[in-house]
């Protein structure tokens, strides 16, 4: 039986039916849900969550799906269910999230949003909202569209030269250097032809090589803010609307003074160890600029403070990308034309796996993984830790002589933090299934970085003795390895002697074993006549046997 939610949310709506809710109002509420995140409408429930029951006209819900389908365009398919709460009949109407914009038959486009007080409301879905929503589902690429009233005169010759230099500097597609300006514009989709056959700039073209005045006048949503805060003091706070390549150069120039680095001697090599890895920094900022929602006002924010480096951009994750598959999902750019241009120039990762580069830039220095947990429907927010590097871990990674896979780096970081993990535990961190997590851990065993304990379902993993020894933490290794089987046996027999009996849960707690391992230990000792079993199952306990040696 469905349970009544405690309150209204973005995906839950309550509607009173004591005076028979008008059909138009019901349809509008369902359209709002469909155009947002989908959800459920509870008919016969007051705004405060009190069930008051269905009106007589709604006791038979069989006709309701047909009514809603006929009053919406495209037709909305819903599921209805009668629910009894404290002997009061209410209806639960479930509506899926629609990938196309849904309107009422009267032509009303509506969406749902959260007000400042945390309660939801239904508001019009305006034209720019519809464009943003189409971008979210990958149905429309605004970056490939011509910009109204823009002309080729809005392209800056200096930015063209910066573009060609960037291709050489960042190892972009060198074929582009052989093209003239018109062919280059076509290859990178900087221009399209209008109905008159004339070349006109696209949003991608203006963003990459447009004049600053043209961007200010015609792309009002493009802006970047760089802020450096030290406790309450503001050390840097500037907003810019430069073209993207100039923007990235300006940002990197101003960021470097706040990003000190020192060198770590590893064998014959000196490895630079900055406060923030510049590769991860460039990738995170470029991703924010490339994948932001250009239908929405608001700057891309880059903020360095005492808590770390935070980068945020307007527009949530696109459809199909979640925090649970960020590392494994196929690339799904919000602005495909812009993303493709920046890849070919060499600014962002050409494979489309820029998130991997950000993770690598953090993990190889022994810092925590990038934190995307504050990401919501309106913004993507990533925080990069600026804590001191772990020189021992950096030395471990560098001495491998090759770049470890991202999954392996995450596994090592998780093991350092949690000491012991199972394959199921690691699967959550690398966004893969337990089988793939187990392969990652077994490959680290072959590399001598990890060792396993136990078999089959009880198998757990920890860092190897070589890793602990290299860091001078031999005592920590001994604590994590725990006791040997012989020590387990002596501990159990000693406990049984002192307390005259021992049960499974006591053995598990004493030896830091799980229930299955404790059961096997006790049964083995009983088979060897070192313990005597009394009772069955949960009530079983053991006393000293005739062959117990203490």
Secondary structure, DSSP 8 states (H G I E B T S, - for coil): -----SS-BTTEEEE--TT---HHHHHHHHHHHHTTT-EEEEETB-TTS-B----GGGS--TTHHHHHHHTEES---EEEEEEEETTEEEEEEEE---SS--EETT--BEEEEE-TTS-EEEEE--HHHHHHHHHHTTS--GGGSB-TT--GGGB-HHHHHHHHHHHHHTT--GGGGGS-HHHHHHHTT-EEE-TTS-EEEBHHHHHHHB-HHHHHHH-TT--EEEEEEETTEEEEEEEE---HHHHHHHHHHHHHTT--EEEEEETTEEEEEESS-HHHHHHHHHHHHHHS-TTS---EEEEEETTEEEEEEES---TT--TTSTTTS----SSHHHHHHHHHHTSS-TTS-HHHHHHHHHHTTT----B-TT--SSEEEEEE------HHHHHHHHTTSS---HHHHHHHHHHHHHS-B-HHHHHHHHTS-HHHHHHHHHHHHHTTSEEEES-GGG-EEEE-HHHHHHTT-HHHHHHHH---HHHHHHHHHHHHHHHS-B-HHHHHHHHT--HHHHHHHHHHHHHTTSEEEESSGGG-EEEE-TT---
